[in-house]
Amino acid sequence: MHTTARLFSTLILFITAHVHAAELPTATPSSVGMSPSKLAEVSQLMNQQVDDEKIAGGIVAVAKNGKVVFFEAYGNRDVEGKK
């Protein structure tokens, strides 16, 4: 039951974050002085953490000057089923 509650909480967080991020203007990382390669490293790190089963998943949102430059979700809705 604990896993189900955690997955439900993650899903609610994802939906909430996605709705709020969708309302903000977006920009490319380089247009606001951020490094696209460093943000790619964030994706690699998050994917590795999920693959190593250190975390079930997560959401990373990065904004600068009021513009979303990076928004990604990692992991699975169903950890046991890998879905």
N, C-alpha and C positions, 0 to 999 in steps of 0.2 A: 504494500500500500504506500509505503514511503516513496518508492520509485515513481509511482503514478502521480503522487502529489507534486513531486519535483518536476516531472515532465509537464504537468499541467501548468505549473508556475512558469516554467520556461516558455511554454507556448503563449501564455498571456503576455509575458514580457516581450516576446518577439512581435506579437501583433501590435501591442502598444507602441513599441519602438518603431516599427515599420510605418504605422500611421503617422506618427510625429515626424519621422524623417521624410516621409513623402510630402509633408506640408512645407518643408524648408526648401529654399533654393539650393541647387547643386552647382558644383564647379569641378573642374579637373584639378587634381592635386597641384600640378605645376603652375596653374594659373593663380594660386594663392601662396606660392612659395614653399610647397611641401614636396617631398621626394616620393615619386611613385614607386621607386624600388624599395624604399623603407616600408611603405604600406604593403608591398608584396611580401616582405619579410613577416609582417604581422599575420598575413594569411597562412604562410608556411608554418609559423609557430602554432597558430590556432589549430590548423589541420593536424599537425604532429601531436598536439595535446589530446585531440579527439582520438586519433589513431592509436595512441599509447594508452587510451582509456584513463587518462589522468583527469579529464573533465568529460561530462556528457555532451556538452555543447556550449555555445555562447553566441553573443552578438557583439560586434564591434562597430561603433559609429564614431567617425571622426569628422569634426566640423572646424572650420576656421573662417573668421570674419563673417559668421552667420550663414555659411554655405557648407552643405554636406559634401565632403570630398571622398568619403569612403564609408560604405555601409554593407556589411556582410554578415550572414548567419552561418554558423558551423554546427555540425553534429547531426543527430537524428531525433525524430519525434519519438521513436520507439527504439530505445537503446538495445534491448534484448533482440529485437527483430531486425535491427539495422535498417530501419525505414525512416 
